[in-house]
Amino acid sequence: MLYKLNRKAAGLFLLSVCKMDRKEPSHTFSLWILVFVFFVSSPPEAQAVVMASPRLISSAPGDDVVLRCHLEPPVDIQALTVEWSKPDLQPDPWDPLRRVQYVHVHRNGGEVTDMKLRSYAGRTELLTEQLRHGNVSLKILNVTLADAARYRCFIPKLKSAVREATVQLVVDPYLIKPSTTETPLDPRNLTTQEPQDQTNAAAGGRSSLGILAASFCVLELLGGVCLWRHYKKNSLKDDSRRTRDPA
């Protein structure tokens, strides 16, 4: 419907411009009008291109990742075939006729399960409800180290010059997740911190004991000095009394 409206509007616009062009001829302006008519009268699929964003995704083993891919501008492609594959994977020697290693194939409104790799069975989902908006993103469940690869999204029957895009998936076993409630992937992170904490606690305890011992020694010294002065003062008083009252 949009295609027919675009053609009708373009025809009316071209007719009005041609009438103006007879009075004031301008070849450059007419050329731009023809380009505009070609762009507007072309089907929406011819204007859309397949794009991947971002093109590099990092994840940890066990994560669920989404390989984001869409058409720009958005176009309803529910009736088209969508293919996700691993272009860098070597063909199966037991199946030489199968040149493409498919991860997920969507055709005729559903998934074609007999064409996908066995390692991805039950682990891939296409956001089918988003196909009407040109969203062809693929979700991979419980990723493993073997899933790290380059993925290709291809729409073979799309009437566009750009019908495919690629996404690179990196699976890092030492990737630290941002959530603080999850257990760190590398248990060595815990074992290397515990001895340091214990050492700091022991050092702090020894420092406190040293301070207490030094304070006690100072108090003892001050007490001894005070006692000595008191004893010395009393001794002087006794001597003075003896000199005043001779026997």
Secondary structure as the mmCIF struct_conf table of DSSP 4:
data_model
#
loop_
_struct_conf.conf_type_id
_struct_conf.id
_struct_conf.beg_label_comp_id
_struct_conf.beg_label_asym_id
_struct_conf.beg_label_seq_id
_struct_conf.end_label_comp_id
_struct_conf.end_label_asym_id
_struct_conf.end_label_seq_id
HELX_RH_AL_P HELX_RH_AL_P1 LEU A 2 LYS A 23
BEND BEND1 GLU A 24 GLU A 24
HELX_RH_AL_P HELX_RH_AL_P2 HIS A 27 SER A 41
BEND BEND2 SER A 42 SER A 42
HELX_RH_AL_P HELX_RH_AL_P3 PRO A 44 GLN A 47
STRN STRN1 VAL A 49 ALA A 52
BEND BEND3 SER A 53 ARG A 55
STRN STRN2 LEU A 56 SER A 59
TURN_TY1_P TURN_TY1_P1 PRO A 61 GLY A 62
STRN STRN3 VAL A 65 LEU A 67
STRN STRN4 CYS A 69 GLU A 72
BEND BEND4 PRO A 73 PRO A 73
TURN_TY1_P TURN_TY1_P2 GLN A 78 ALA A 79
BEND BEND5 LEU A 80 LEU A 80
STRN STRN5 VAL A 82 SER A 85
TURN_TY1_P TURN_TY1_P3 PRO A 87 ASP A 88
BEND BEND6 LEU A 89 LEU A 89
HELX_LH_PP_P HELX_LH_PP_P1 GLN A 90 ASP A 92
TURN_TY1_P TURN_TY1_P4 PRO A 93 TRP A 94
TURN_TY1_P TURN_TY1_P5 PRO A 96 LEU A 97
BEND BEND7 VAL A 100 VAL A 100
STRN STRN6 TYR A 102 ARG A 107
TURN_TY1_P TURN_TY1_P6 ASN A 108 GLY A 109
STRN STRN7 GLY A 110 GLU A 111
HELX_RH_3T_P HELX_RH_3T_P1 THR A 113 MET A 115
STRN STRN8 LYS A 116 LYS A 116
HELX_RH_3T_P HELX_RH_3T_P2 ARG A 118 TYR A 120
TURN_TY1_P TURN_TY1_P7 ALA A 121 GLY A 122
STRN STRN9 THR A 124 LEU A 126
HELX_RH_3T_P HELX_RH_3T_P3 THR A 128 HIS A 133
TURN_TY1_P TURN_TY1_P8 GLY A 134 GLY A 134
STRN STRN10 ASN A 135 ASN A 135
STRN STRN11 LEU A 138 ILE A 140
BEND BEND8 ASN A 142 ASN A 142
HELX_RH_3T_P HELX_RH_3T_P4 LEU A 145 ASP A 147
STRN STRN12 ALA A 149 PHE A 154
TURN_TY1_P TURN_TY1_P9 PRO A 156 LYS A 157
BEND BEND9 SER A 160 ALA A 161
STRN STRN13 GLU A 164 VAL A 171
TURN_TY1_P TURN_TY1_P10 PRO A 173 TYR A 174
HELX_LH_PP_P HELX_LH_PP_P2 LEU A 175 LYS A 177
BEND BEND10 PRO A 178 PRO A 178
BEND BEND11 THR A 180 GLU A 182
HELX_LH_PP_P HELX_LH_PP_P3 THR A 183 PRO A 184
BEND BEND12 LEU A 185 LEU A 185
TURN_TY1_P TURN_TY1_P11 PRO A 187 PRO A 187
HELX_RH_AL_P HELX_RH_AL_P4 ARG A 188 THR A 191
TURN_TY1_P TURN_TY1_P12 THR A 192 GLN A 193
HELX_RH_AL_P HELX_RH_AL_P5 GLU A 194 ARG A 244
BEND BEND13 ASP A 245 ASP A 245
#
